[in-house]
Amino acid sequence: MPHFTFLRPWLAAAALALTALTHLLPVTAQAQTVATTGAQVSTGQPLPALKLKDQHDQPWSVGADTRVVLLASGRKASNLVQAVLEKEPKDFLAQRHAAYVADMSKMPGFATRMFALPSLREMPFKVGVSLEEPTLAAWLRQPDSVTLISLVNGVVHSVAYATSEADLRTALAR
């Protein structure tokens, strides 16, 4: 078995450079999750206050007139939302009184900064971005599904899950 000891200094230098690079990259939305105490979403209760930054590092919150909140908390859920919304006009969510929240708290910071946020910046609509796990930890979710939180005057009316483009399109058509 050959020994590759000559690679050790190079690997150590590469690891050090990568660590330094991740600290130098712009954090954009890193320290942005400012509100909610991890409050749970419950039917019949007001939607917990949620103040985040959007994908462009601008303040973002759920508006008072919002009727449905889309929560994507994983890659499949996020891809589902983006597949449905990517060809829609900029005001598509606003016309439907809908808000989109992307929970990226479990994603490694490097992947968030290098891939996820740049991808979201290409979307024509605002996306609330949660980077800190406690913020949405108590919000209802199912694996590989988009959580659909229906609101009436800011109060949670129902919670459903979309697992297909057809499900999500139906929810947004209401």
N, C-alpha and C positions, 0 to 999 in steps of 0.2 A: 504494500500500500504506500503510494508516494506521499511524502510530507510536503505540505505547501506552506511551510513556516515563513517563506519569503513574502507571502501575501498578508500576513498579520499586520505589519505596520501600515500597509495601504488600506486594509479594511478598517483599522482603528481611525486613520485619518479621514476616511470616507464617512464613517459614523459620526465623528466629531463635526465634520463639515455639514452633514445633514441636520444634526441637532442645531447647529448655529443658524443654518438657513431657515429652519422652521420658526426660530425666534425672531428673525429679521423680516419675515414676510408680513405684509399688512394684515392686521387682525380683522379689519372691516367690522364685522358684526360680532366679534368675539365676546366683548364685555357688554353685550347689548340686552340681554334678557333682564328687564328691570322690575317687573311686577309679578304677580301671583306668588302665592306661597305654596304652590302645589295643590291648590284646592281642587276638590273632585267635582266633576260634571255630574249633576243629578237632575233627573226629570222633575219639573216643578220648581226648580231653584234657579236664581239668576246665574247666567254664565259667569264664572269667575273672571275678575278683572285681568286683562292680559295686555301688557304693553311690551312690545318687542321692537326690533328693528327689521326693516324689510331687506330684501336682497341687495339694495343699493345703500344700505347703512342709514336709512332715514327712519324716523319714528313711525311705528305702525301699531294699530290697535283695532279691535273689532268695533265697527261702527254701531251706533244705536239702532240703525235701520236694518241691520244684518238679519237675514232670515235663515241662512244656513252657513255653518262653518265646516270646511273640509279640512280634516287633519290627516296628513300623510306622515307616518312615523317610521317608514322603512323604504328601502329602495323600490320594491315592487309597487307599493302604494304611491310613492312619488312618481314613478314612471307612468302609472295609470292616470294620475291627475294630469301630468304633462301631455300624455297622448291625447287626452280629451280636449285640453285647453290650448294646445300649441297653435292650432289653426284658427282659433277664435279671435275676434277683434279685441283691442285693448280694454274696452269697457264691458266685456262680456260678463265678468263677475259682478261688477257694479250694477249692471242692468238687472241682474238676478238677485241683488242684495245678498251676495255670497262673499265669504272671506276664505282665503286659503292659508293654512298654517303648515309649515314644513318643520317637523321635529328632527333636527340633525344632532341631537345631544349625544347619541351613541356612536356617531361617526367620528373616526380619528380626525383631529384638527387639521392635519396636513391634507387629508382627502377633502375635507370641507372647503378649505381655502383654495386648493388647487383645482378641484373638479366640480363640486356641488354648487358652490356659490357662483362661480362663473357661468355654469349652466343655467341657474335660476335668473341671472342677470339678463339673459337673452329672452326671457319670457316677457310678453307685452303687458303684463299685469303685475300688481304688487303681491308679494308673498311675505307673510310674517314668518320670520326665521327664529326658531328656538334652538340655542346652542347649549343651554345648561339643563342637565337632566332633571333637577327638581321642579322646574317650571311647569312641565306638562306630565310629570310622573303619574299623577292620579287621574289623568284624563283617560276615558274609556278608549280602548283600541282592541283590534284583533289582528293577528299576524297576516301580513300581505293584503290588508284591506284599508280602504280609505274610510275613516270615521266621519259620518255625516251627522252633525249636531243641528237639529232643527230648532229655531228660536221663534218665539212670539213675544214681542216687546222686551227682548233681552232675557227672557226666561226660557230655559230648556224645555221644549215641548216633547221631543223624542230624540233618540239616538239610533242610528242604523249604520250599516256597513255596506260599502260598495266593493265588489270583488271583480267587476268587469266594467268595460267601457259603457256597455248598455245600462248597467245599474247607475253609474255615475251620471250619464246623460239624462236618464229619467229623473234623478234627484234634482238636477239643475234645471230641468224643464218646468218644474212646478212653480 
